[in-house]
Amino acid sequence: MAAQRDEPGMGEKIKGTVKETAGKVTGNEDTEREGEAQQKRAQKSDEAARHEEEAGRKRAEQDGHKGDQVRREN
């Protein structure tokens, strides 16, 4: 079974989806647009978190290589 990653914006995505759907059902375009915007913000937040995570892995990997270089020089 694959590990499930907790995405920080999941709650906001769900709220945005509910808001968008409520807007469609009631014919309220403002609420619909608000829900769409909320989903987009959550998606951007998730993307930023993934980029931060990736940058952290790359920094750790780079630090590991620096250690290898020091050992080779000695």
C-alpha positions as CSV (number, residue, x, y, z in Angstrom):
1,M,0.0,0.0,0.0
2,A,1.5,3.4,-1.0
3,A,2.0,6.0,1.7
4,Q,-0.4,8.9,1.4
5,R,1.1,12.3,1.6
6,D,-0.8,14.9,3.6
7,E,-1.3,17.9,1.3
8,P,-1.5,21.2,3.2
9,G,-4.2,22.7,0.9
10,M,-6.5,19.7,0.8
11,G,-9.0,21.2,3.2
12,E,-9.1,24.4,1.2
13,K,-9.5,22.5,-2.0
14,I,-12.5,20.7,-0.5
15,K,-14.1,23.9,0.8
16,G,-13.5,25.5,-2.6
17,T,-15.2,22.7,-4.4
18,V,-18.2,22.8,-2.0
19,K,-18.4,26.6,-2.5
20,E,-18.2,26.3,-6.3
21,T,-20.8,23.6,-6.3
22,A,-23.1,25.6,-4.0
23,G,-22.7,28.6,-6.3
24,K,-23.7,26.5,-9.4
25,V,-26.7,24.9,-7.7
26,T,-28.0,28.3,-6.4
27,G,-27.1,30.2,-9.5
28,N,-24.8,32.5,-7.4
29,E,-21.9,33.3,-9.7
30,D,-20.0,35.2,-7.1
31,T,-19.9,32.1,-4.8
32,E,-19.0,29.9,-7.7
33,R,-16.1,32.2,-8.6
34,E,-15.0,32.4,-5.0
35,G,-14.9,28.6,-4.8
36,E,-12.8,28.4,-8.0
37,A,-10.4,31.0,-6.7
38,Q,-10.1,29.1,-3.4
39,Q,-9.2,25.9,-5.2
40,K,-6.6,27.7,-7.3
41,R,-5.0,29.2,-4.2
42,A,-4.9,25.7,-2.5
43,Q,-3.3,24.3,-5.6
44,K,-0.6,27.0,-5.7
45,S,0.0,26.4,-2.0
46,D,0.5,22.6,-2.6
47,E,2.8,23.4,-5.5
48,A,4.9,25.7,-3.4
49,A,5.1,23.0,-0.6
50,R,6.2,20.4,-3.2
51,H,8.9,22.8,-4.5
52,E,10.1,23.5,-0.9
53,E,10.2,19.7,-0.2
54,E,12.2,19.1,-3.4
55,A,14.6,21.9,-2.7
56,G,15.2,20.5,0.8
57,R,16.0,17.1,-0.7
58,K,18.4,18.6,-3.2
59,R,20.1,20.6,-0.4
60,A,20.5,17.5,1.7
61,E,21.8,15.6,-1.3
62,Q,24.3,18.4,-2.1
63,D,25.4,18.4,1.5
64,G,26.1,14.7,1.3
65,H,28.2,15.2,-1.8
66,K,30.2,17.9,0.0
67,G,31.0,15.4,2.7
68,D,32.2,12.9,0.0
69,Q,34.5,15.6,-1.5
70,V,36.1,16.4,1.9
71,R,36.8,12.7,2.5
72,R,38.4,12.3,-0.9
73,E,40.7,15.3,-0.3
74,N,42.1,13.9,2.9
